[in-house]
Amino acid sequence: MTRLWDKGASLDAQVLKYTAGDDHGLDDRLVHYDIRASVAHAEMLAEQHLLSAEDLSLIRDALVAIGEEHAAGQWRVALEDEDCQTAIENRLTARVGAAGGRLHAGRSRNDQVLAALRLYLRDAAESLRQGAGAVADALDALGARHQGQELPGYTHMQQAMPSSVSLWALGFAAELRDDAEGLGHTQRRIGKNPLGSAAGFGTPNLDISRESTRRRLGFTTTQEPVTAVQLSRGKAEAQLLFEITLLTQDLGRLAADLMLFYTQEFAYVSLPDTFTTGSSIMPQKRNPDVFELLRGRSAVAQAALNEVLGITQKLSSGYHRDLQLIKPPLFRAVDSCLQSLAILPSALHGVRFRPENIRLDPGIHAAAAANALVSREGIPFREAYRRVASTLKDKE
C-alpha cells in the first residue's frame, strides 16, 4: 500500500491506526466528492497544458469507473488506505500507470481534502434545509386538520392566554423555516474554492487556474489569498453545526410539548401506535420514544459544535493534523439531524388533538378583558389591569 506521503520508510502499525483514526470509515461518504474534484482538477491541468489530452481521457474515465464501483459497494476505504484520497489515487495509478501520478500536480492533500469536504457540506446543508421545510409543511397540515381548535397558551407552565392548535403548530413551522434560511446562509463559507491553495501557500512554478476549478465545481468564489484557506478550516463546519443546533433545539421543544400533551394528566393528544413503543413489564404502557429521542438529540448537535470549536480555537496558522478530528463530530451531527428530520413528518401526520380533554381556565381571558376596557373606555392599561384583577379576586 503506497500512501500519498510515502518515501519508502515503513510505518508502525500502531502509528497508522492512531493517526488514521476513524478517517477510513468516515471517508466513504467523501469518495464521490473527491472524484468530482479530481476530475475538475485534471480538466484544469489539461486546459493549462500541464496534462495531455490522452492522459486526461485515461484519468477521467478511470476516476468515473472507480466512483461507480464504490457506489456499487465493490470497494470501501480501508485502514491501510488511511483516507479516501489515498484509496482513490492508488486505484487510479493501478489502472492507468504513470498518468495517474500526474494528477497530483498543483495540489496537496490539504486542499484536496477540503474541496471534497466542502462539496459534501454543500449537499448536506441543502438536504438539511429541505428537511426542515418538510417538517414545517407537516406542522402546517397539523394546524389545518385542527382548524379552530382552542388550546391554552402557557407561561411559567400555567395557562396564560387563549391560543389554538393552529397558532401552536404555525409558530413552530415559522421557526423551522427560519432555521432552514439559516442553513442556506452557511453556503457563503462553504462555497469558497480551496483548490490551488495546495498546502496553504499556492503552487510556485506551476501555472494553474483556480478559476477553472471554481467554475467546474460550482463554487461561488475562489478563496483568496491562499494562506486564508487553512485559517478558515473549521469555520464553515462550525457555522453549519451552529445552525443544526438551533434547528434541533426547535425540534426538541416541539417534542417536549407533545410529550407533555401526551401525559394522562393533559391527554391533549393521541399518538399513533406505529410511533410509540411498549413496556417490557407494564402491559398498559405506550411510550413516546421517538419524541424523547428528538428532544435528546439537540445535545448531540451542541456537543459537536463545542468539539469543533475546541479543536480549532488555539491553532497557529497553517495546516495541523488536529483538523482531521473535525470529521467525527461534524458527520455525527449531520447524520443525527437528518434522521430526525426524516422521521418527523410521518410522526406528525399521526398526531391527533383530543378536543374533549382540552379545557381553558376561565381566567385565561383576563388580558383580553383588560384590553377591552382600554379600547372601550380609554383608560390606562394599568388601571384596566387592576380592575380586572379585582373582579377575578372577588370571584374566588
BELRA-V390992 format. One record per residue. N is the residue number from 1. PHI is phi in whole degrees, 0 to 359 (none if undefined). PSI is psi in whole degrees, 0 to 359 (NA if undefined). Layout:
N	PHI	PSI
N	PHI	PSI
//
This chain:
1	none	121
2	260	123
3	266	160
4	298	336
5	257	4
6	300	134
7	236	13
8	108	342
9	282	147
10	284	159
11	237	129
12	302	134
13	300	325
14	293	323
15	294	317
16	300	314
17	297	321
18	286	316
19	282	325
20	287	326
21	57	228
22	268	4
23	303	319
24	298	321
25	286	321
26	291	328
27	287	350
28	302	327
29	286	347
30	261	352
31	305	310
32	304	318
33	284	323
34	294	323
35	293	318
36	302	314
37	293	324
38	292	321
39	297	316
40	297	320
41	294	317
42	298	318
43	295	324
44	294	316
45	300	319
46	294	320
47	299	327
48	267	10
49	62	31
50	256	359
51	212	134
52	287	159
53	298	324
54	294	314
55	295	321
56	301	315
57	298	316
58	299	313
59	295	313
60	296	314
61	297	320
62	292	318
63	298	316
64	299	316
65	296	318
66	298	318
67	295	318
68	295	322
69	294	322
70	294	315
71	299	330
72	276	0
73	82	17
74	280	343
75	206	158
76	223	157
77	290	127
78	255	164
79	304	321
80	296	336
81	287	333
82	79	311
83	202	175
84	289	332
85	297	315
86	294	316
87	301	317
88	290	315
89	294	322
90	295	320
91	292	324
92	296	310
93	293	330
94	295	333
95	269	319
96	245	2
97	70	221
98	300	331
99	301	326
100	296	328
101	289	344
102	282	343
103	294	332
104	278	357
105	299	131
106	83	14
107	210	158
108	245	165
109	297	335
110	298	306
111	285	336
112	294	312
113	299	314
114	293	325
115	298	313
116	297	319
117	295	319
118	289	326
119	295	320
120	297	314
121	298	324
122	300	314
123	290	320
124	296	316
125	298	321
126	291	320
127	296	319
128	295	319
129	298	314
130	294	323
131	296	319
132	297	320
133	296	322
134	294	321
135	293	319
136	300	319
137	297	321
138	294	325
139	291	322
140	303	315
141	294	322
142	298	315
143	298	321
144	292	325
145	295	333
146	243	35
147	305	128
148	88	353
149	283	120
150	291	153
151	208	135
152	295	141
153	264	136
154	248	141
155	228	141
156	55	30
157	65	20
158	240	148
159	301	129
160	239	305
161	214	154
162	291	139
163	226	201
164	207	163
165	301	320
166	298	313
167	298	318
168	299	310
169	292	317
170	291	331
171	297	313
172	295	321
173	299	318
174	297	319
175	291	325
176	293	325
177	290	327
178	296	319
179	298	320
180	298	320
181	295	321
182	298	320
183	297	323
184	298	325
185	292	341
186	293	342
187	295	341
188	298	314
189	280	322
190	297	327
191	277	23
192	258	127
193	284	117
194	270	345
195	299	140
196	97	346
197	281	342
198	54	233
199	281	5
200	119	0
201	225	22
202	80	193
203	231	80
204	303	138
205	72	9
206	237	123
207	272	79
208	266	168
209	237	106
210	290	330
211	295	325
212	296	312
213	290	325
214	303	311
215	295	317
216	292	329
217	262	357
218	75	20
219	291	150
220	287	320
221	213	166
222	260	132
223	285	121
224	229	151
225	287	175
226	300	331
227	290	343
228	285	339
229	297	308
230	291	329
231	295	335
232	274	353
233	301	131
234	94	343
235	283	313
236	297	321
237	296	315
238	294	322
239	296	317
240	297	317
241	294	326
242	297	314
243	294	323
244	297	321
245	298	314
246	299	318
247	296	312
248	291	332
249	293	321
250	296	318
251	297	321
252	294	321
253	291	322
254	300	314
255	297	320
256	298	319
257	299	312
258	296	324
259	292	323
260	294	315
261	295	338
262	275	344
263	297	156
264	299	328
265	294	324
266	268	302
267	54	36
268	284	333
269	229	157
270	246	146
271	244	144
272	293	144
273	302	330
274	291	346
275	241	19
276	230	161
277	239	171
278	255	174
279	261	147
280	282	347
281	234	333
282	251	105
283	299	335
284	276	350
285	278	139
286	232	122
287	253	136
288	276	57
289	301	321
290	301	316
291	285	329
292	296	318
293	291	324
294	301	317
295	296	317
296	288	333
297	287	349
298	296	331
299	292	328
300	298	314
301	293	316
302	294	320
303	297	320
304	296	317
305	300	312
306	298	323
307	295	314
308	294	317
309	297	323
310	292	325
311	294	320
312	264	349
313	295	331
314	233	24
315	286	141
316	284	174
317	293	164
318	90	182
319	274	144
320	222	146
321	295	339
322	308	328
323	298	336
324	301	332
325	285	356
326	289	327
327	302	310
328	303	308
329	293	325
330	298	307
331	294	323
332	299	315
333	291	319
334	299	312
335	297	316
336	299	315
337	292	318
338	298	321
339	296	318
340	295	316
341	295	328
342	289	324
343	273	336
344	291	320
345	303	317
346	293	321
347	296	317
348	293	330
349	299	330
350	268	357
351	284	131
352	230	128
353	280	150
354	244	92
355	304	328
356	295	342
357	256	357
358	264	114
359	236	133
360	260	129
361	299	138
362	304	326
363	289	355
364	293	344
365	265	11
366	298	316
367	296	321
368	295	323
369	295	319
370	296	317
371	298	323
372	295	322
373	296	318
374	300	315
375	291	318
376	280	318
377	253	349
378	71	21
379	274	159
380	299	148
381	300	322
382	297	324
383	292	317
384	299	319
385	302	313
386	292	323
387	294	316
388	294	319
389	298	321
390	295	319
391	298	316
392	295	323
393	293	323
394	296	335
395	275	351
396	291	NA
//
